[in-house]
């Protein structure tokens, strides 16, 4: 059997870096989804990056609900600068007050700088800062996306192992059902004929030949060989999808519905306790298979 490269829709990846006194970090999370749903959470002012990043992700991901979260932080506190107008006003007031109070000392620099409003954060241009960081931040997204794909591929390998084991169990149950159902039509016909003969004794006017035809028809309807053949074909088709690997999630999900349909019909046709028990085990295993298939991209 070829090594599977199917991808799960579940994964997580993180990348981070720094440039120009600013640190950034990307976190990408992916869970199951019917299609591809990309959601970006970007700091204020960084929205311009989203179209290109969304296009990049859409080229490499086919299904899943994916959330991309970007955080931006400065590594150091903002530099301080003097507000000249505020300082001039404070100095003028301090000198005027000194002139009014004889013998008072002149205003001291440290006292003036400690007044509210004299010192402020040095002005930075956010647009220039974002422009300088855009390249590294976009490269960080690519790295996180690579990590997410690797995580989904790793989960896919584990998933393929589980799927093969479940398909093996389905095949074994199918073979068991085939053995248990080998004599089912004949046994069903014999039981029905016994019942009909009792009715004929009580009502001898009933056309025996016509009743025998109906009994034969009912017995034929209890034959599950077609269902067993289709189950075998579905198992082979499932292994073929595992070998194909890429973007098979939707088709696999449809195939599981066909598995379930055959198992339901088998149970409805069963005329014996052992065959019914095998059919129920078959349905339970198919349901487990369905739950795992929901994870495939």
Secondary structure, 3 states (H helix, E strand, C coil): CCCCCCCECCEEEEEEEEECCEEEEEEEEEECCCCEEEEEECCCCCHHHHHHHHHHHHHHCCCEEEEEEEEEEECCCCCEEECHHHHHHHHHHHHHHHHHCCCCCCCCHHHHHCCCCCEEECCCCHHHHHHHHHHHHHHHHHHHHHHHHHHHHHHHHHHHHHHHHHHHHHHHHHHHHHHHCCCHHHHHHHHHHHHHHHHHHHCCCCCHHHHHHHHHHHHHHCCCHHHHHHHHHHHHHHHHHHHHCCCCHHHHHHHHHHHHHHHHHHHHHCCCHHHHHHHHHHHHHHHHHHHHHCCEC
